[in-house]
């Protein structure tokens, strides 16, 4: 195919990023006096002890992996079934990078604090191991698996990098306070005694969210109210006014997490969920969130240098995510973040991080990415999403095609897809699955097939035996990722 041999190009032009202006007193300055003040503020930002640092004889620097290596898959899937081994068996890194970023050491550049924050990155349930590997590949320290996410340590520049580079996380939360609580008033006192004024003020709008796991508190709504009152009363005490509440587009977002006997207060540095890359307007009938699509590609073992097909491409989410991975384009390169509204925001540091990221974006792909769908309107919508993702029509080919008839685009490759299920296709229509399976068996030998579906009987319908069944959740919908290896007369149900 002559058009498959083309080298697609990426069009990533400069794009202005609006930065909220800050008063001179709020800006980060350089010099010994400012350095002492920055260190003081950094200590005040966390009411809990910072992440323990190793002694000097065990200390080792660990730089973030180069974005130019993104085409080699920055988050390879963990070995299974060992990936689901007890958490205590997983190694926890204790290395810390105490060197400030080069951008902060240049003459005239604002000095950044070296304080390490406790950070939590939630993710879709089932992708914890993939997120763990991604964070380690990005060079973060003390990465530890948690419930529907990962904990890790990072300085403030690292918090910005996590927002910019993470394809799997839903948001990046910085821990600002922690305490044992036994009553709703304890939550109020914890919020009241936290230095919110270091992050935002009464002129900023506020939103507070509360979640819990096995908490004995009777009403989460009342807990959320007490936390909000504590934040507002703190700012009224130190600044003379309370912030307004805005639940839609707040300037600052606080998350409260409750467990059996404690409360943790987090500052949301992301704003809108990280899976909102800013390019998808047409979602299709049964869309995958972007971070779930990235996780599916990782769990499928896709090599970014290998051909990739999607026989049910819909709005194109899987293939657009794949293109950004193969090109090394950070998922947060175009979108705004809440940390840009905080008092300690350093626009120069943020612009330098994005400029460095753009320098490592590859100019073209090494292998074809092709998507098919039977509906011409869906294909047009996918092409519009492609344009908003700053990709050209040569980067990914979206074509009208019947999954029962399309042929492979290469001798070997990967087919990763979110096939129709539920209301999109009558579950009783077994003939469709049998016909598609016949096409796969006849034409896709030596291909790796990965399908995410809420139909747990899909392998039975296809008369194929998967080598892996990985539990995942598409929102609240329980799914499985079925990985098949198409080898003649293998993995066939008897």
Long-range contacts (C-beta under 8 A, 24 or more apart in sequence): 1-409, 3-397, 4-368, 4-370, 4-397, 4-409, 4-410, 6-394, 7-364, 7-365, 7-394, 8-364, 8-365, 8-391, 8-392, 8-394, 8-395, 8-396, 9-363, 9-364, 9-392, 9-394, 9-395, 10-323, 10-327, 10-329, 10-361, 10-362, 10-363, 10-364, 10-390, 10-391, 10-392, 10-395, 11-390, 11-391, 11-392, 12-329, 12-333, 12-358, 12-361, 12-390, 13-390, 15-334, 17-336, 17-340, 17-350, 17-351, 17-354, 18-336, 18-340, 19-340, 19-345, 19-347, 19-350, 20-340, 20-341, 20-345, 22-343, 22-345, 26-343, 26-344, 27-110, 28-110, 28-111, 28-112, 28-344, 28-346, 29-110, 29-111, 30-108, 30-109, 30-110, 30-111, 31-111, 34-111, 35-111, 38-111, 38-112, 38-113, 39-113, 39-115, 41-113, 41-198, 41-344, 42-113, 42-115, 43-115, 44-195, 44-198, 45-115, 45-117, 45-174, 45-176, 45-195, 45-198, 45-199, 46-115, 46-117, 46-118, 46-175, 46-176, 46-177, 47-176, 47-177, 47-178, 47-179, 47-190, 47-193, 47-194, 48-118, 48-175, 48-177, 48-178, 50-115, 50-116, 50-117, 50-118, 51-96, 51-116, 51-117, 51-118, 51-141, 51-142, 51-153, 53-96, 53-98, 53-116, 54-94, 54-95, 54-96, 58-94, 59-95, 59-96, 59-98, 60-95, 61-95, 61-96, 61-97, 61-98, 61-99, 62-93, 62-95, 62-96, 62-97, 62-139, 62-141, 63-97, 63-139, 64-138, 64-139, 64-140, 64-158, 64-161, 65-137, 65-138, 65-139, 66-360, 67-165, 67-328, 67-330, 67-356, 67-357, 67-360, 67-361, 68-328, 68-360, 68-362, 69-328, 70-304, 70-325, 70-326, 70-327, 70-328, 70-329, 70-360, 71-304, 71-305, 71-325, 71-326, 71-327, 71-328, 71-362, 71-366, 72-304, 72-305, 73-298, 73-302, 73-303, 73-304, 73-325, 74-134, 74-137, 74-138, 74-165, 74-167, 74-325, 75-130, 75-131, 75-133, 75-134, 75-137, 75-167, 75-168, 75-294, 75-298, 76-133, 76-137, 76-298, 76-301, 77-129, 77-130, 77-133, 77-298, 77-299, 77-300, 77-301, 78-129, 78-130, 78-132, 78-133, 80-468, 80-470, 83-129, 84-129, 87-144, 87-145, 90-132, 90-144, 90-145, 92-142, 92-143, 92-144, 93-136, 93-141, 93-142, 93-143, 94-141, 94-142, 95-141, 96-141, 96-142, 96-153, 97-139, 97-141, 97-155, 100-157, 101-157, 101-349, 103-157, 103-348, 103-349, 103-352, 103-353, 103-356, 104-157, 104-349, 109-348, 109-349, 110-346, 110-348, 110-349, 112-155, 112-156, 112-157, 112-346, 112-349, 113-155, 113-156, 114-155, 115-155, 115-156, 116-141, 116-153, 116-154, 116-155, 117-153, 117-154, 117-155, 117-156, 117-159, 117-174, 117-175, 118-151, 118-153, 118-174, 118-175, 119-151, 119-152, 119-153, 119-154, 119-158, 119-159, 119-162, 119-172, 119-173, 119-174, 119-175, 120-146, 120-149, 120-150, 120-151, 120-173, 120-175, 120-266, 121-149, 121-150, 121-151, 121-152, 121-162, 121-166, 121-168, 121-169, 121-170, 121-171, 121-172, 121-173, 122-148, 122-149, 122-169, 122-170, 122-171, 122-173, 123-148, 123-149, 123-150, 123-168, 123-169, 123-170, 123-291, 123-295, 124-148, 124-168, 124-170, 124-289, 124-291, 124-292, 124-295, 124-472, 124-473, 124-474, 125-472, 125-473, 126-295, 126-470, 126-471, 126-472, 126-473, 127-168, 127-291, 127-292, 127-295, 127-299, 127-472, 130-168, 130-295, 130-298, 130-299, 131-166, 131-168, 131-169, 131-295, 133-298, 134-166, 134-167, 134-168, 134-298, 135-162, 135-166, 138-162, 138-165, 138-166, 147-213, 156-344, 157-349, 157-353, 159-269, 159-339, 160-269, 160-339, 160-349, 160-350, 160-353, 161-353, 163-269, 163-270, 163-274, 163-332, 163-337, 163-339, 164-330, 164-331, 164-332, 164-333, 164-353, 164-354, 164-357, 165-330, 165-331, 165-332, 165-357, 166-274, 166-331, 166-332, 167-290, 167-291, 167-294, 167-295, 167-321, 167-324, 167-325, 167-331, 168-291, 168-294, 168-295, 168-298, 169-274, 169-291, 170-273, 170-274, 170-275, 170-291, 171-268, 171-269, 171-270, 171-273, 171-274, 172-268, 172-269, 172-270, 172-274, 173-255, 173-266, 173-267, 173-268, 173-269, 173-270, 174-266, 174-267, 174-269, 175-264, 175-265, 175-266, 176-265, 176-266, 176-267, 177-264, 177-265, 178-262, 178-263, 178-264, 178-265, 179-262, 179-263, 180-261, 180-262, 181-258, 181-261, 181-262, 181-263, 182-261, 184-217, 184-219, 184-222, 184-223, 184-226, 185-226, 186-263, 187-223, 187-226, 187-227, 187-230, 187-256, 187-258, 187-263, 188-226, 188-227, 188-229, 188-230, 189-230, 190-227, 190-230, 190-263, 190-265, 191-226, 191-227, 191-228, 191-229, 191-230, 191-231, 191-234, 191-254, 191-256, 191-265, 192-230, 192-233, 192-234, 192-237, 193-234, 194-230, 194-231, 194-234, 194-265, 195-234, 196-231, 196-234, 196-235, 196-254, 197-234, 197-235, 197-238, 197-239, 198-343, 198-344, 199-252, 199-267, 199-342, 199-343, 199-344, 200-243, 200-251, 200-252, 200-341, 200-342, 200-343, 201-235, 201-239, 201-243, 201-343, 202-235, 202-236, 202-239, 202-240, 202-241, 202-242, 202-243, 203-241, 203-243, 204-243, 204-250, 204-251, 204-252, 204-341, 205-243, 205-244, 205-245, 205-246, 205-249, 205-250, 205-251, 205-252, 206-231, 206-232, 206-243, 206-244, 206-245, 206-246, 206-250, 206-251, 206-252, 206-253, 206-254, 207-245, 207-246, 207-247, 207-250, 207-252, 207-253, 207-254, 208-253, 208-254, 208-255, 208-256, 209-253, 209-254, 209-255, 209-256, 210-255, 210-256, 210-257, 210-258, 211-255, 211-256, 211-257, 211-258, 212-257, 212-258, 212-259, 213-257, 213-258, 213-259, 214-259, 214-260, 215-258, 215-259, 215-260, 216-260, 217-258, 220-258, 223-256, 223-258, 224-256, 227-254, 227-256, 227-265, 251-338, 251-341, 252-338, 252-341, 252-342, 253-338, 267-342, 268-338, 269-337, 269-338, 269-339, 269-342, 270-337, 270-338, 270-339, 271-336, 271-337, 271-338, 272-335, 274-331, 274-332, 276-335, 277-331, 277-332, 277-334, 277-335, 277-389, 278-334, 278-335, 278-388, 279-320, 279-334, 279-385, 279-388, 279-389, 279-390, 280-315, 280-317, 280-320, 280-385, 280-388, 280-389, 281-384, 281-385, 281-388, 282-315, 282-381, 282-382, 282-384, 282-385, 283-315, 284-314, 284-315, 284-317, 284-378, 284-381, 285-314, 285-424, 286-314, 286-418, 286-420, 286-421, 286-422, 286-424, 287-314, 287-315, 287-317, 288-317, 288-318, 288-418, 288-452, 288-474, 289-317, 289-474, 289-475, 290-317, 290-321, 290-331, 292-452, 292-472, 292-474, 293-317, 293-318, 293-321, 294-321, 294-325, 294-331, 295-472, 296-416, 296-450, 296-452, 296-472, 296-481, 297-321, 297-322, 297-325, 297-416, 299-450, 299-470, 299-472, 299-481, 299-483, 300-414, 300-416, 300-448, 300-450, 300-481, 300-483, 301-414, 301-448, 301-483, 302-414, 302-416, 302-448, 302-450, 303-414, 304-366, 304-367, 305-366, 305-367, 306-367, 306-412, 306-413, 306-414, 307-367, 307-368, 307-369, 307-370, 307-409, 307-410, 307-412, 307-413, 307-414, 308-367, 308-368, 308-369, 308-370, 308-413, 308-414, 308-415, 308-416, 309-369, 309-370, 309-371, 309-372, 309-406, 309-408, 309-409, 309-413, 309-414, 309-415, 309-416, 309-417, 310-370, 310-371, 310-372, 310-415, 310-416, 310-417, 310-418, 311-372, 311-401, 311-403, 311-406, 311-415, 311-417, 311-419, 311-436, 312-372, 312-373, 312-403, 312-417, 312-418, 312-419, 312-420, 313-371, 313-372, 313-373, 313-378, 313-379, 313-382, 313-398, 313-417, 314-373, 314-378, 314-382, 314-418, 315-378, 315-381, 315-382, 315-385, 316-371, 316-381, 316-382, 316-383, 316-385, 316-386, 316-396, 316-398, 317-385, 318-371, 318-416, 318-417, 318-418, 319-369, 319-370, 319-371, 319-396, 319-398, 320-385, 320-386, 320-389, 320-391, 320-396, 322-369, 322-416, 323-365, 323-369, 323-389, 323-391, 323-395, 323-396, 324-389, 326-362, 326-365, 326-366, 326-367, 326-369, 327-361, 327-362, 327-364, 327-365, 328-360, 328-361, 328-362, 329-361, 329-390, 330-357, 333-357, 333-358, 334-390, 365-395, 367-410, 367-413, 368-397, 368-409, 368-410, 369-395, 369-396, 369-397, 370-396, 370-397, 370-398, 370-399, 370-409, 371-396, 371-397, 371-398, 371-399, 372-398, 372-399, 372-400, 372-401, 372-402, 372-403, 372-406, 373-398, 373-400, 373-401, 374-400, 374-401, 374-402, 374-403, 375-400, 376-400, 403-436, 403-439, 404-432, 404-435, 404-436, 404-439, 405-439, 406-439, 407-443, 408-443, 408-444, 408-447, 411-446, 412-446, 412-447, 413-447, 413-448, 414-447, 414-448, 414-449, 414-450, 415-440, 415-444, 415-447, 415-448, 415-449, 415-450, 416-450, 416-451, 417-450, 417-451, 417-452, 418-451, 418-452, 418-453, 419-451, 419-453, 419-458, 421-453, 421-454, 421-455, 421-458, 422-454, 422-455, 427-455, 430-461, 433-458, 433-461, 433-462, 434-461, 434-462, 434-463, 436-462, 437-461, 437-462, 437-463, 437-464, 440-464, 440-486, 441-486, 441-488, 444-486, 445-486, 445-487, 445-488, 446-486, 446-487, 447-486, 448-483, 448-484, 448-485, 448-486, 449-483, 449-484, 449-485, 449-486, 450-481, 450-482, 450-483, 450-484, 451-481, 451-482, 451-484, 452-479, 452-480, 452-481, 452-482, 453-479, 453-480, 453-482, 454-478, 454-479, 454-480, 456-480, 458-482, 459-484, 459-493, 460-493, 463-492, 463-493, 464-491, 464-492, 464-493, 465-491, 465-492, 465-493, 466-491, 467-491
